């Protein structure tokens, strides 16, 4: 990893002008780690990248909208769309970086077929990730939804539930904490990694590479085309970042970078 960091810093062009500060909100894993990785290269490009870590999905958008931060890196487009609609914000997608497949985890069972009747299943309580969790369960054959393509599906849209699963909705960040108290938990990969779960080994079912939930860099419309933002996008789309994601997360996170 050290060699990779040195190589990445070496390929960045040196810029003599004073550093421009770019403050970006991110959730701890993997977003903040990826941003910390690109810091040295951006410094050589004249950009002082400051990473502000958050553990929730609301404040990063609020603070960018209020111009307290320049950008954030933690969410996917369906979540951003829903947030803008609900809060009246006008945040925009600057660039896609990677996919974090959502998975179903259990501390009690090794496969979905072992789930008993009346099992307790916990899913995220925000509209997009809750719908995403239900779509995964539909695809796995545990439930049937009215529309298996509706990314905003809710529990009310379940038309068949042969195991009589009992659903609970919690904030996405808190779900790993209740894993041992429930039969099945639908967990976003960033929170799974923070909880020391290995999505490629521990998930009983997980989204594939065709997932539409690409994690994106987000900013205000007036800031999305700034020189510093363009340099950050170039760094996030570099071959070195693709290699970093591959080596550090070992397939749990899927890079969109083609090299």
Secondary structure, DSSP 8 states (H G I E B T S, - for coil): -HHHHHHHHHHS----S--EEEEEEEEIIIIIHHHHHHHHHHHHTTEEEEEEEESSSSHHHHHHHTTSSSEEEEEEHHHHHHHHHHH----EEEEEEEE---EEE-SS-SSGGG--TT-EEEEESSHHHHHHHHHHHHHTTS-EES-TT-TT--GGGEEE-TT--EEEEE-GGGGGGGGGGSSEEEE-HHHHHHTT--HHHH-SEE--TT-S-EEEEEE-TTTTT-HHHHHHHHHHTSHHHHHHHHHHHTTSSEE----
